[in-house]
Amino acid sequence: MFRACLIILIFHLGFIFQGCGVLEYLDGSQQEEVEALKMSKQQMLNEVERLKGENANLQRQIYTLQEENHRIINEPRNKIAELRGENKLLNEQISTLKEEKKRIGDENQVLTEKLTKLPLQYELKKDIGKLRVKVLSGDGDLYSAKEMREKLKSRGYQIELIDYASSPNFSQNTVFFKPKFKDEATRLVMSLGGNAISKPISWFSIFDLIVVTGKNH
């Protein structure tokens, strides 16, 4: 009886030791798996950090490319804006020149109309070849009076006399006229051009027109 109880006790102890071994095996397996999971998590964190670094680097490259693209796009625009500014200035100058051209054209038309009317007015008074005309040098040089004489003769005037003016200080060609020959004096002034002017004769003279040459003729 005692032997039977001893055998049963030994079997029970064997089962107990075997169970402890099984538990120890299970505990060891779980620890390894935990360690393996820990290593995988660290690797994942490292990978995430690496990807973050690559992403930051790519972002910097994208920013650089965007800046270059912006510069390339705006460079032609800036050039176009500069050309537009120059074009605007040229258009303003052209507009000013057109206005000046129109003004000169209008003045020329008025003068042409006057020249067209003046001969008709004069023909009622006297033929140009019958005018009594004298030419005087108002710049101190008789050559200018001779030159003026030839110019007037080529236009149909008959010059009776050339001489020196009482003063050699005339600055511009001046046509003195008797009151009734004002229209002819005006016509002659326009024909001479430049800065020629006309003035009425305020003294007694046998001449209808007296042309005095000036220094700036």
Phi, psi and omega in degrees: 000315179298321182293321180296321179293323181294318180297317180298321180296319181295318178299319179296318179295322178298316178297323180295313180296322179294321179296320178297321179296318180297318179297319180296321179297316180296317180298318179297319180296317180296323180295318179295318179297319177299317180296320179295319178296320178299316180296320179296319179297318180294319177298319179296319178297319179297319180296319178298316179297320179296317179295322177299318179296317178295321179297317179298320179294317177297322179297321178294320178295318178298317180298316179298317179294322177296319178297317180294319178297319178297319180295317181296320181292318185282337182299310175298324179297318179297321179294319179297318179298321179295316179294323178296322177297316178295319180297321178298317179297318179296320179297321178295318179294319178297319179298318178297317180295322178295319178296319179295320179297319179296318180298315180296320178298318178296317180296319180297322179295318179297315180296321179297318178297321179295316180296327179292324183277326186300314180301322179297319179295322183286324180302334179286340183261302185196147177291142185301326181288348181262000177290143176267115187235138175234144179241130181238147176273117180256007179245009178085001181237118183294340180298323180296325178291320178295319179297318178295322179301314181295323180296317181289323179297323180293344180258006174103359179278146174257117183263120182273332187202144169234148183194183175271144175285164180294339178226135179269020187252025176287127182270344181211158178299133183229130179252110176272141185219151169285148186312320184283354178249027181298317181298318180292323177297319178297317179297319180293320179300315179294327179290322179290327179069201181063224180250028180297146179227169177232148179216148178285149175284122183254013179226169180288134178207146177274352183267145178280322178227138174234118182257121181248126180281146179245170183291327183256039180279000000 
